[in-house]
Amino acid sequence: MGTIVVVDDDLFILQLLSEYLRKEAYEVTSFSSGANLVEYVRSEEPECLILDIMMPGIDGLSLLTELRSFTEIPIIMISARGEESDRIHGLELGCSDFLSKPFNPRELVGRVKAMLRLYRMGNGASGDSAAPIKPDHICHAGNLKIYADYRRVTVDGTDISLTSREFELLLFLASHIERPFGREQLIQHVWNYDFFGDVRVVDDLVKRIRKKLAEHGSTLLINTVWGFGYKAAVSKI
């Protein structure tokens, strides 16, 4: 089983979650603050991270931003405040899931299992991750290419840096050129289950993707379908 990292300044929660995860045969490493966390993740490459938002020193959202600059491992955010703005901000920054305290530890374990299944499938855990990219794993849309197996996006050969959520949404839309999707449909089709809480998260993601595509001169556009949602199209100019 993979290594799970739990980060929370509440020592009771830290011990409780660690015990529940160890009962499922996971190896668990715990931190009571964000100090040394980034260095640990870089060197040890754990499979999943459970990260509290409110902590002394560096907070969970700042840690999430730094972690997402180099790793795509599942990161589940937890927060005692439970504010919708925290959930939306965390998802925008690339967290994989969000739970508000208090929660049932068994639910968290279930979400960890689900996240790891999706992550391992996406990274070809059952096959050779170093195998050459197959043609049907590359999505072409104008001057944009998406290498699905490697989670890489290029425009005219230049890489675009995207968060995990941005990549997943762009890949889905680019794979269905000219087909419109409602916001709820995108949440269902791209992420399979609804934990966003507010479909406006899709609007925020589209806004960020559009900006990055425009900065790189992409001919792939994400157009608004007024009163419905969005669709991808290739500019003829």
C-alpha positions as a Python dict, from the first residue, in 0.01 Angstrom:
ca = {
    (1, 'M'): (0, 0, 0),
    (2, 'G'): (109, 358, -58),
    (3, 'T'): (237, 613, 189),
    (4, 'I'): (-16, 870, 314),
    (5, 'V'): (92, 1200, 468),
    (6, 'V'): (-139, 1365, 725),
    (7, 'V'): (-79, 1730, 817),
    (8, 'D'): (-281, 1889, 1100),
    (9, 'D'): (-190, 2098, 1405),
    (10, 'D'): (-467, 1925, 1605),
    (11, 'L'): (-280, 1631, 1757),
    (12, 'F'): (-602, 1441, 1836),
    (13, 'I'): (-712, 1450, 1470),
    (14, 'L'): (-358, 1370, 1359),
    (15, 'Q'): (-350, 1055, 1573),
    (16, 'L'): (-709, 954, 1490),
    (17, 'L'): (-663, 975, 1112),
    (18, 'S'): (-326, 801, 1130),
    (19, 'E'): (-479, 509, 1320),
    (20, 'Y'): (-770, 470, 1078),
    (21, 'L'): (-536, 473, 778),
    (22, 'R'): (-293, 225, 934),
    (23, 'K'): (-585, -15, 994),
    (24, 'E'): (-624, -15, 614),
    (25, 'A'): (-256, -116, 579),
    (26, 'Y'): (-135, 226, 465),
    (27, 'E'): (200, 355, 576),
    (28, 'V'): (139, 693, 741),
    (29, 'T'): (369, 988, 806),
    (30, 'S'): (231, 1277, 1010),
    (31, 'F'): (323, 1644, 1046),
    (32, 'S'): (183, 1890, 1303),
    (33, 'S'): (283, 2188, 1088),
    (34, 'G'): (389, 2267, 733),
    (35, 'A'): (756, 2298, 826),
    (36, 'N'): (969, 2057, 620),
    (37, 'L'): (660, 1918, 444),
    (38, 'V'): (755, 2031, 94),
    (39, 'E'): (1105, 1890, 128),
    (40, 'Y'): (961, 1560, 250),
    (41, 'V'): (720, 1528, -41),
    (42, 'R'): (998, 1607, -290),
    (43, 'S'): (1230, 1344, -151),
    (44, 'E'): (993, 1067, -41),
    (45, 'E'): (718, 1101, -308),
    (46, 'P'): (418, 980, -103),
    (47, 'E'): (100, 873, -284),
    (48, 'C'): (-153, 1094, -107),
    (49, 'L'): (-163, 1398, 121),
    (50, 'I'): (-428, 1503, 374),
    (51, 'L'): (-373, 1872, 447),
    (52, 'D'): (-540, 2101, 701),
    (53, 'I'): (-599, 2461, 590),
    (54, 'M'): (-566, 2648, 919),
    (55, 'M'): (-225, 2590, 1077),
    (56, 'P'): (31, 2806, 1255),
    (57, 'G'): (307, 2934, 1032),
    (58, 'I'): (252, 2851, 666),
    (59, 'D'): (-113, 2769, 597),
    (60, 'G'): (-251, 2478, 396),
    (61, 'L'): (-345, 2679, 87),
    (62, 'S'): (6, 2823, 59),
    (63, 'L'): (149, 2473, 94),
    (64, 'L'): (-93, 2347, -171),
    (65, 'T'): (27, 2611, -417),
    (66, 'E'): (390, 2515, -362),
    (67, 'L'): (321, 2142, -383),
    (68, 'R'): (125, 2174, -706),
    (69, 'S'): (428, 2335, -870),
    (70, 'F'): (598, 1995, -883),
    (71, 'T'): (358, 1711, -794),
    (72, 'E'): (14, 1585, -902),
    (73, 'I'): (-42, 1343, -612),
    (74, 'P'): (-395, 1346, -464),
    (75, 'I'): (-428, 1618, -200),
    (76, 'I'): (-737, 1620, 23),
    (77, 'M'): (-793, 1947, 208),
    (78, 'I'): (-967, 1954, 548),
    (79, 'S'): (-1090, 2261, 733),
    (80, 'A'): (-1273, 2344, 1057),
    (81, 'R'): (-1418, 2660, 904),
    (82, 'G'): (-1605, 2481, 627),
    (83, 'E'): (-1651, 2804, 432),
    (84, 'E'): (-1745, 2772, 67),
    (85, 'S'): (-1476, 3023, -28),
    (86, 'D'): (-1211, 2792, 120),
    (87, 'R'): (-1344, 2497, -79),
    (88, 'I'): (-1356, 2691, -405),
    (89, 'H'): (-1012, 2841, -351),
    (90, 'G'): (-864, 2501, -270),
    (91, 'L'): (-1012, 2346, -583),
    (92, 'E'): (-888, 2634, -795),
    (93, 'L'): (-537, 2579, -660),
    (94, 'G'): (-555, 2209, -746),
    (95, 'C'): (-670, 2012, -443),
    (96, 'S'): (-832, 1680, -529),
    (97, 'D'): (-1109, 1682, -268),
    (98, 'F'): (-1229, 1882, 31),
    (99, 'L'): (-1381, 1783, 367),
    (100, 'S'): (-1519, 2012, 638),
    (101, 'K'): (-1463, 1927, 1004),
    (102, 'P'): (-1612, 1746, 1184),
    (103, 'F'): (-1622, 1446, 952),
    (104, 'N'): (-1638, 1069, 985),
    (105, 'P'): (-1282, 928, 962),
    (106, 'R'): (-1420, 633, 765),
    (107, 'E'): (-1547, 875, 500),
    (108, 'L'): (-1199, 1024, 471),
    (109, 'V'): (-1048, 678, 431),
    (110, 'G'): (-1303, 604, 159),
    (111, 'R'): (-1210, 921, -25),
    (112, 'V'): (-840, 839, 4),
    (113, 'K'): (-905, 501, -157),
    (114, 'A'): (-1105, 663, -439),
    (115, 'M'): (-839, 927, -502),
    (116, 'L'): (-563, 666, -513),
    (117, 'R'): (-760, 450, -758),
    (118, 'L'): (-804, 742, -997),
    (119, 'Y'): (-444, 856, -954),
    (120, 'R'): (-298, 512, -1018),
    (121, 'M'): (-520, 460, -1322),
    (122, 'G'): (-416, 797, -1462),
    (123, 'N'): (-49, 720, -1411),
    (124, 'G'): (-61, 370, -1559),
    (125, 'A'): (19, 191, -1237),
    (126, 'S'): (-65, -142, -1396),
    (127, 'G'): (159, -90, -1697),
    (128, 'D'): (490, 57, -1804),
    (129, 'S'): (478, 430, -1729),
    (130, 'A'): (785, 485, -1945),
    (131, 'A'): (629, 334, -2257),
    (132, 'P'): (622, 555, -2569),
    (133, 'I'): (316, 774, -2615),
    (134, 'K'): (64, 613, -2844),
    (135, 'P'): (-101, 829, -3111),
    (136, 'D'): (-448, 788, -2959),
    (137, 'H'): (-317, 929, -2633),
    (138, 'I'): (-234, 1265, -2796),
    (139, 'C'): (-515, 1513, -2847),
    (140, 'H'): (-462, 1758, -3136),
    (141, 'A'): (-663, 2081, -3149),
    (142, 'G'): (-526, 2347, -3382),
    (143, 'N'): (-172, 2431, -3274),
    (144, 'L'): (-234, 2277, -2932),
    (145, 'K'): (-135, 1923, -2834),
    (146, 'I'): (-233, 1744, -2516),
    (147, 'Y'): (-25, 1441, -2417),
    (148, 'A'): (-280, 1268, -2196),
    (149, 'D'): (-48, 1001, -2055),
    (150, 'Y'): (210, 1259, -1952),
    (151, 'R'): (-32, 1537, -1849),
    (152, 'R'): (155, 1771, -2081),
    (153, 'V'): (12, 2053, -2294),
    (154, 'T'): (199, 2239, -2567),
    (155, 'V'): (123, 2519, -2813),
    (156, 'D'): (353, 2519, -3115),
    (157, 'G'): (588, 2302, -2911),
    (158, 'T'): (599, 2532, -2606),
    (159, 'D'): (478, 2385, -2278),
    (160, 'I'): (187, 2540, -2089),
    (161, 'S'): (180, 2504, -1711),
    (162, 'L'): (-165, 2396, -1590),
    (163, 'T'): (-300, 2286, -1254),
    (164, 'S'): (-446, 1936, -1228),
    (165, 'R'): (-804, 2065, -1254),
    (166, 'E'): (-722, 2293, -1547),
    (167, 'F'): (-559, 2007, -1735),
    (168, 'E'): (-850, 1769, -1682),
    (169, 'L'): (-1110, 2021, -1798),
    (170, 'L'): (-905, 2129, -2101),
    (171, 'L'): (-844, 1769, -2209),
    (172, 'F'): (-1213, 1687, -2190),
    (173, 'L'): (-1328, 1992, -2386),
    (174, 'A'): (-1051, 1958, -2647),
    (175, 'S'): (-1154, 1596, -2700),
    (176, 'H'): (-1508, 1709, -2788),
    (177, 'I'): (-1456, 1998, -3030),
    (178, 'E'): (-1774, 2199, -3099),
    (179, 'R'): (-1982, 1995, -2854),
    (180, 'P'): (-2142, 2213, -2584),
    (181, 'F'): (-2153, 2102, -2220),
    (182, 'G'): (-2337, 2251, -1923),
    (183, 'R'): (-2144, 2322, -1605),
    (184, 'E'): (-2308, 2034, -1420),
    (185, 'Q'): (-2230, 1801, -1713),
    (186, 'L'): (-1864, 1901, -1704),
    (187, 'I'): (-1840, 1827, -1332),
    (188, 'Q'): (-2005, 1488, -1386),
    (189, 'H'): (-1810, 1385, -1697),
    (190, 'V'): (-1467, 1519, -1600),
    (191, 'W'): (-1456, 1435, -1230),
    (192, 'N'): (-1724, 1164, -1206),
    (193, 'Y'): (-1871, 1290, -880),
    (194, 'D'): (-1976, 1626, -739),
    (195, 'F'): (-1778, 1770, -450),
    (196, 'F'): (-1748, 2124, -583),
    (197, 'G'): (-2052, 2264, -406),
    (198, 'D'): (-2081, 2549, -656),
    (199, 'V'): (-2079, 2517, -1035),
    (200, 'R'): (-1914, 2859, -1055),
    (201, 'V'): (-1586, 2677, -994),
    (202, 'V'): (-1610, 2572, -1361),
    (203, 'D'): (-1632, 2938, -1464),
    (204, 'D'): (-1318, 3018, -1265),
    (205, 'L'): (-1128, 2727, -1421),
    (206, 'V'): (-1233, 2828, -1773),
    (207, 'K'): (-1122, 3185, -1708),
    (208, 'R'): (-778, 3066, -1599),
    (209, 'I'): (-741, 2827, -1894),
    (210, 'R'): (-845, 3096, -2144),
    (211, 'K'): (-583, 3334, -2009),
    (212, 'K'): (-305, 3077, -2039),
    (213, 'L'): (-410, 2971, -2389),
    (214, 'A'): (-423, 3333, -2506),
    (215, 'E'): (-80, 3408, -2358),
    (216, 'H'): (67, 3126, -2569),
    (217, 'G'): (-120, 3208, -2890),
    (218, 'S'): (-333, 2893, -2892),
    (219, 'T'): (-580, 2851, -3177),
    (220, 'L'): (-796, 2638, -2947),
    (221, 'L'): (-1069, 2849, -2791),
    (222, 'I'): (-1313, 2779, -2511),
    (223, 'N'): (-1633, 2955, -2610),
    (224, 'T'): (-1926, 3040, -2388),
    (225, 'V'): (-2259, 2887, -2484),
    (226, 'W'): (-2486, 3152, -2337),
    (227, 'G'): (-2739, 3022, -2088),
    (228, 'F'): (-2584, 2675, -2094),
    (229, 'G'): (-2210, 2628, -2053),
    (230, 'Y'): (-1899, 2595, -2270),
    (231, 'K'): (-1756, 2430, -2580),
    (232, 'A'): (-1412, 2407, -2738),
    (233, 'A'): (-1351, 2533, -3091),
    (234, 'V'): (-1050, 2583, -3317),
    (235, 'S'): (-997, 2930, -3457),
    (236, 'K'): (-965, 2945, -3837),
    (237, 'I'): (-754, 3260, -3823),
}
